[in-house]
Amino acid sequence: MFRMFQKRIAHTRRIYLDHAAATPARPEVVAAMMPYLGDVFGNPSAIHSEGRTAKQAVETARASVAKILNIRPEGVIFTSGGTEGNVLAIEGYLAALHESGRSWADMEVVTTAIEHPSVSESLVRLAQRGVNVRTVTVDGDGFISPTALTAVLSYRTVLVTFAYSNSEIGVVQPAHALARAVRAYERAHSGVVIMIHLDAAQAPLWLPCQLPALAVDMLTLDGGKCGGPKGSGVLALRRNVVLVPVLSGGGQERSRRPGTENVPGIVGIAAALVIAQATYKARATRVAEVRDVAIEHLCTTVPGAVLNGPRGSGRVANNINISLPGVDTEYAVVVLDTAGVAASTKSACAGAGGGESVVVQAVTGDAVRARSTIRLTLGEETTVGDFLQVALVLRQHLALMASVEHKN
Amino acid sequence: MFRMFQKRIAHTRRIYLDHAAATPARPEVVAAMMPYLGDVFGNPSAIHSEGRTAKQAVETARASVAKILNIRPEGVIFTSGGTEGNVLAIEGYLAALHESGRSWADMEVVTTAIEHPSVSESLVRLAQRGVNVRTVTVDGDGFISPTALTAVLSYRTVLVTFAYSNSEIGVVQPAHALARAVRAYERAHSGVVIMIHLDAAQAPLWLPCQLPALAVDMLTLDGGKCGGPKGSGVLALRRNVVLVPVLSGGGQERSRRPGTENVPGIVGIAAALVIAQATYKARATRVAEVRDVAIEHLCTTVPGAVLNGPRGSGRVANNINISLPGVDTEYAVVVLDTAGVAASTKSACAGAGGGESVVVQAVTGDAVRARSTIRLTLGEETTVGDFLQVALVLRQHLALMASVEHKN
């Protein structure tokens, strides 16, 4: 019976709905990288012609990233990916304050309970050193409100860190309004300086990433999530933030990130970010339309399906996250895969397999819902037809499960 | 006059003699990477087909690296490069001991004064926390002797770390003999456990890298220095060494290195290491012959030229480092570049331009010699003819400098 279903729903084209975990690198990005995997292989720190050519590629990439983020080139730090960027921003900034004489216990960081592990685990490490980590409550859709944020700020707060667009439920925080609340608090409390860090790994294809317009100080980007190569990242700084490097070694990246520069990766992420940001608006508008029809279809045709996170413009264009309460969605994801659909239960870094979604648990307070999530993240090529297929597979799977249960 | 010289020595082919700073990626390595920059783009942590295919590529790469290093696959940690590997080994191991309850002040690390910045700077950070860093004296060629090493071990020693092959002067440490001395000390002092870490970033093309034969516990490798891609690295562990990750985040690499795996980079470094190690002996024999003729020619035909580091089998096959006492060798490197030769003064990570070589200063105790180094690191394609050209350019440059000085 199960095999029959599988055959009937066999598809020729794979439907890839896990763009939040990994995007394919764009062919034009790979083409831009190729010379640096080939003939142009010098070490950018070397003073000979091969080195200078490599250096020039890195600095051209830096300038173009700076331009699209509307910051100065000095504010662009190339990293090995989003995790390193988040750790460097959070641990690096607090370590710098500590080195300048501030005790760990005299520092507070404000965050939410729905952050990516690279943020939440960094904060666990800081908490172990004595830093007070305060969690601002998010509402049932995952939003932080300026009022709730202001309520947890204190004269000890040195950093506010949250995801621009949440990797699991797609909630887009009102970064500018939140930043305004922080600035107002700073103005009202002389001597308080609070950095605002955004984990924007999920943002470049869908949302504007200019730091001055967002009014934030630090922004993390990841190449492998926006059409660039894996193993590449950017930590972008608006102000002249002093950071203690996470790695120690040579003086590369203005002594903030030692190690021989990953020249092809740097060229690749720059090319990807330029394309992502140049056309994000049209892309987001188009994909959000598909998303909204898909959410409607899933929630009305799949029994029990309930949406996690907000609807409308407060949700990133390419994210759908539903719960099927009581259903083993890890198994459902395997069934979807067999039927030609790549989906996930939650963030890959949080363990893509079993276990509950910390994010959905925090937002809904509902453990059953948190244990039954399916995340479907769209790409530019995703169609409404893809979701007719997803819904069909899920309905057939649920019917099969129900019939098996009935027989037992 | 200078222009005339330049013209006369103009070469059609570039002579690249900075392989210690960066090697070109082999075409077959890039070919192996290409699918993972293209269609095979899944996140290895995802459970769908795209993810599993990526995961399989990572695990196949891990198995082949483990096989050539003669360790178990669990001992292979993929990193973003040599710097990260060194930092993870050194800071990660001591942080793990600290977490298990040992005070920083109760730990000693033994190293030399001629290490790469990623090692020496990591040790500076540990020293700031209270760790006692002891420096074993090296001889005039840069060698550590087992006797000298034993003399600085103590019941507090937890780690011995040094470069297998020094990146500036090419001295190859007698790793096995040094390890034997450490093991003898351990046996004689009940309860003492000392890890041995080798920075082997310069080794895979020229030296055997099997951890059991070397009798070392941790080994750092860098893709961009052995025919693989930049931004890739391996930290290899023989024993089940507990490490606190340098980055915090997801559970990738058995929770020792979070962040989405750089699949093309991982596939690339594995392919490069397999090729490097499969044929290192014949390669080293051939290149060492060129090196020895070149050293002889440089030291006999370039006025004042003196070799830094040892001669013979104690020197890595592809390294030549000479001093031209009293000469501005940063300028000489620029002149060589103009004449078609890529050379360096020292390690790129130590700042390829001016300033003295910390390594040559430590080995020779001669500041004039340390300020006048030229490092020439060979590749498989390097010929004796290339060094006739290097020597010619240097002689003409020295003659020109002398004539200018004479006129002034």
Interface residues (C-beta under 8 A of the other chain):
Chain A: R14 Y16 D18 A21 A22 T23 P24 A25 P27 V30 M33 L37 G38 D39 F41 G42 N43 S45 A46 I47 H48 S49 E50 G51 A54 S80 G81 G82 T83 E84 N86 V87 E91 H116 P117 S118 E121 S122 V124 R125 D222 G224 P229 K230 G231 S232 V246 L247 S248 G249 G250 G251 Q252 P258 G259 T260 E261 N262 V263 P264 G265 E330 V333 V334 L336 D337 V341 A342 A343 S344 A348 C349 A350 G351 A352 G353
Chain B: R14 Y16 D18 A21 A22 T23 P24 A25 P27 V30 M33 L37 G38 D39 F41 G42 N43 S45 A46 I47 H48 S49 E50 G51 A54 S80 G81 G82 T83 E84 N86 V87 E91 H116 P117 S118 E121 S122 V124 R125 D222 G224 P229 K230 G231 S232 V246 L247 S248 G249 G250 G251 Q252 P258 G259 T260 E261 N262 V263 P264 G265 E330 V333 V334 L336 D337 V341 A342 A343 S344 A348 C349 A350 G351 A352 G353
